[in-house]
Structure formats: structure tokens, C-alpha cells
Amino acid sequence: MTVPGSRDAAVSFQLTSSSSLVNASINSSRPYIVWVYDSDGMARGSMSNMTAQWNPALSLRLEPGTYYLAVFTDGTWTIAATAT
């Protein structure tokens, strides 16, 4: 699953395996934050407070299901979730 976007956004994604790596490519001139939430609204992890172009990765142990990303930034971004 790969999702491109710009500025603040909320997107959903579906996982089919029980362990995933969430990668982000952020191009922002200001601090940003990316939160991962499960279908019950519980925060499962975050990446935050870096500026300029940066490619963070967040390894999460997630069960198959629906998840949501909340992205807060002034720039462009691409986020990908892959099975590990």
C-alpha cells in the first residue's frame, strides 16, 4: 500500500499480514507528525518533528485489519506500508 499526498490529511489502509513496516518520505520545511491509528482509534505509533526532506521508517507489529494515518505537515509526502 502506497499513499501520496500533500499537507494535512487522514487516510485509511488495509493490512493483510500481521507485521508491517511503515515508511514515509516527507518533504517539509517545518516540523511534522504522522500518527498510525487502529480501527478502534487507538494510537499504534508515530513519526514526528523532523524538518526538510526525510525518510523515516516505523516498524509496527500490527494485526491484519484497517488502519488510519493522520499526517500533519506543510509539505508533500508518500507513505507506504509493507509486510515484513
N, C-alpha and C positions, 0 to 999 in steps of 0.2 A: 504494500500500500504506500503510495507516494502522493502527497498533497502539497501543491504550490499555493502561495498566497502573498498578500501584502497587507501591511498594517494590522490592526487588531482583528481577530477572527476566532470563531469557535467552529470546530469540525468534528464529525464522528468518524470512526473507523472500526472495522470488524477484524478480530484476530481469530485464526483457526488453529493455532498451536498454543501450547501452554507456556512458552518462554519467548520473549521478544526483546529486540534491541531497537530503541527509538533514536534515530539520528536526525539532527537538524542542521540546516545550512541557513545562517542568519546574516543578513547584510543590513546593519542598523547603525546609525550614528549616535544612538542613545541606549541606555540600559534597556533590557527586555526581560521578559519572563515567559516560559512555556510550562503549563501545567498539564498533567495527564490525569484524567478522572475516569473511574469505572462507571457502570450503568446505574449504580446507586448514588452517584455524586460524591463518592469518597476519593480524595486526592491520593494518587498512587505514586507520584514522583514529579520532580520539576527540574528545569534548567533555567538559570537566571543570571542577570546582572553583568553580562558581558557586552562590550560595545564593538562596533565595526564588524567586519566580516569574520565569522567564527563558525566552526563546525563541531558542536558538542555532540556527545553520544550519551545516552542514558540506558543502562541495562536494567530491564524490569522483568520480574517473574510474574507474568500475568496469565490468568486462565483464559481459555477461548471465550470470546464474547464481544460485546460492543463497548467501546471506549471513546472518550472525548478529549480533544486537545483544546485548550484555551491559550491563545497566542496574543501577547500584548507587546507590540513593537511599532516603531515608526517606519520600518523598512520592509524589504521583501524577504521571503523565507520559503524554504522547502523542507518538509518533514516526511520521513519515511520510517515505517515500522516493518521489521523483518524478523522472521523466525531465527532463533539461534540454536 
